[in-house]
């Protein structure tokens, strides 16, 4: 049974949280069905696709119901040029971390490092609302004032860096070889940014290619908490552009910006950021 659609009377922040929670329930219900049936069709690519589709379908219905006049940019829906002239655009990723969503261990325990991303972009203001749902952990991190871990105390210790489990950028491996960082593998980009927020890691640095829906909600939440969020070269992250390709970013505590920038410079990672259209 699908969650009830959120009421149109909710504030934008309340709606973002409700959307993240509702899509999370859809995804967890799908997982429960997979365990109950233990069928081949619930494994691999088919299960990932089912998660993407189910979450997208519910979110599309919910946004159409609660904010029928707003535009939407979603990873799982056809893009429309109409959003470029819209005053309000919801930027969503119905399931960030499909690999992690679909994986379980030999005991049948599912991974918990996948997320639902909900962000609102407004003309003249940029990202104004964000919610990152972590369904398997029963959490939603959201604007306007999420709690943030305090600055690290040991300036000499290697930085703990959130890293992709399967395809970390080459420069991240270079930093690890130099002893500059300790890599902490995890899934979804949203999970990685929230790991900076709660102090599990010190920074998330990505240069392997992303789109706006991969980072919009996590960045909105991180910025609201006072974290530093930019491109690798220090330029601002911009959203609702014609080409949604936004391939690199840094998220860290403000006290670590100089150190992270110096490390990136040492491996040439912040000298020539990837441009729109670079694939």
N, C-alpha and C positions, 0 to 999 in steps of 0.2 A: 504494500500500500504506500503510495507516494505521500510525502509530507504535504500539509496544507499550504496553499500559496500565501505568501506574506501580505499583510494588509497595506493598502496604499497610503494609509495615514501615518505609517512609520516614518521617522526621520531618515535621512540618507544613511547615517551611521547605523541606526537600528536596522535598516533594510539590508545593508551590506553584511551585517552579522547574521541576520536571518537567512540570507542567501547562502552564506558559507555553511551555516548549520544545516540548512535543508539539503543542499547538494551533498554534504557529508553523510547525511542519513541515507540518501539514495545510494551512495557508493557502498556504505557498510551493509545495507540490505542486499545489494548485489553480491557482496562477499559471502554473506550468510547463505544465500541461495547456492553459491558455488560449493560451499562446504556440505550443504544438505544433499545436493545432487551428486557431488564428486564426479562430475561428468567431464568428458574430454573437451566439450565445447567451452568449458570454463577455464581452460588453460591457455597460456601463451597469448598470441596476438589477438585471438578472438575475444578473450576476456578483457584485454586492454581496450580494445575497440568498444566493447559493451560498456565499460566504465565511462569512457569519453562520451559516448552517445547518450547514456542514461542521465548523466549529470548535465550535459548540454540541454537536453530536452526539458528537464525540470527548470533549469535556470532561465531558459528562453521564455517559458510559460510564466514564470514568476516575475520577470522583468516586464513582460508585456502586460501583465496584470497590474503591477504596482507602479510602474513608470512608463506608460505607453508612449509618451512623447519623447523619451530619451533614445539616443543612438547606442549601439552596442558594437564593440570590437571583441570577438571571441576567437580563440584558437580553433574551435570546432564548428565555426559557422562561416558562410561566405561573407567576405568583406564588402562594404558598400561605401562608395565615395561620399554618400550623404553625411557620414560622420565628420568629414573634414570641415563642414560649415555648421555643424551642430554646436549648441552651447554646452551640452552635457553628453558625455560619452562614458558608458560603463565598459571598462576593459577587464575581461575575465578569462581565466583559464579554468575550465570545469574540472580538470584533473591534471595537476602538475606532479609528475613522477609516476607515469603509467607503469614503468617497470616495477617500482616498489609496490604499487597497488596490487600487482598481479602475482607477487612472489610470496611464498610461504616456505618454512623449513620442513624437515622430515617429520616433525611432530604436528604439522598442520598449523603452526603459528604464523600469522600474517606479519609482514613488515609494517611498520607504522610511519615511515618517512615519506609520505605523499601528502599533497595539500590541495586545497581549493582556493583560488585567488579571485578576489572581488575588489575592484578599484573604481572610483569615480573621478573622471577628469572633467574640469570645467573651464570654459574659455576665459582667458585672462587670469586664471588662478592656478592652472595645472592640476596636479593630483590633490584632491581635497578630502577624500575618504578612502580608507582601505581596510580590508579584512582578510586575514589569512587563516583559513580553517585547517586544522590538523585533526581530521575525523577520528583516526584510530587512537588518538591520544585524548579525545574528548575536549579539545581546546580550540578557541578562536582568539587570535591576537588582532586587535583592531585599534584604529584611531578613535578618539583624538589624542589620548595620552597613555599609551601602553607603558607598562613598567619596563625599565631597562637596567641591566646589570651595571655596576659601577666600573670605573676604569681599572685595568689590571695594575697590580702593584710591582711585579718583577719586570723591570725594563730590560734585563739582561737575558731572560729566558727566551727560547724560540717562541714565535707567535703560533698559536693554534689556528690553523687555517682550514675552513670547511672546503672539502674537495669532492669532486664528482667520483662516484664509485667506479665508473666505467670509462670515462674519457676526460680526465683532468688536462687542462692546457699544458703544453710542454714547459712553459716558463715556471709553472707551479712545481713541477718535478725538479727543475733546475734549482729552485729556491730550497727545496727539501734536501737535495744533495749537498748544498752549501751549508746546511745546518741552520738556515735562517728560520725555517718553519717546521712545525710538526703537522702533518696532514691528518685530518679527521674525515674519513669518507662518510658520505651520507647522500640521500637521494634528492628529492625536489629542491628547486631553487628557493621556494618559500620556506622549506625546512631549514635550509642553510642560513638564510637571512634571520629567521627566528632564533637560530642557534647563536648568532651574534647578539641578538637582543637579550637572551637569557644568560649569556656568559659561558655557554658550552664551548664556544670558540671565540677567538679574538677578532677574526675578520673573514669575509668571504670575498674572494677576488676571482672574477670570471672573465675569460677571454675567448671562449670556444664557440660563441655564436648563440644568440637568444633573440626572442621577439618581445615586443612590448608587454604582452600578456604574461610572459615569464617573470617579469620584474615589477610591474606597476603596483600591484597590491603589496608585495613585500617591501618595496621602497617607500610607499606611502606610510606604512606602519613604522618602518625604521626611522624615517625622517621625523615623524611625530614624536618618537622617543628620543630624538636628539642625536641620532647616529649620522655619520658622514656617508653620503651616497653620491657617487659621481661616476663618470666614465673613467677608463684607465688613465687617460691623460689629464684628468682633473676637470674636464668640461662637464657641464650639467647634463643630466638625463632628461630627455625631452620625449613627450608622449603625444599621442593622437597625430602622428605625422602621416604623410601619404604612404610611405613605405614603413611598415611597423618593425622592420629589422633594427634591433638595438643590441648589438652583439657583446658588449663588454660592460663591466661595472665593478666598483669597489664599494663594499659596505664594511665600516669599521667604527670603533669609538673615536671621537675627535682627537683624543690624546695619542692615538696610534697613527694618525694620518701621515705625519712626516716619516715615520719609520717604514710604513707600508709603501709610500711613494719612493723612498730611497731603495727599497728592495726591488721594486718593479724596474726602476731605472738601471739597477745593476745587471738585470738580464734583458734590458731593452724592451720591456713589455709595455711601457707607457709612452714610447716615442712616436709611434704611428698607429693610433687606434683604427680598428676596422671601420670602414665607411659604409654608408647605405649602399646596398647592392652587392657588397663583397660577400660571397658565399663560399 
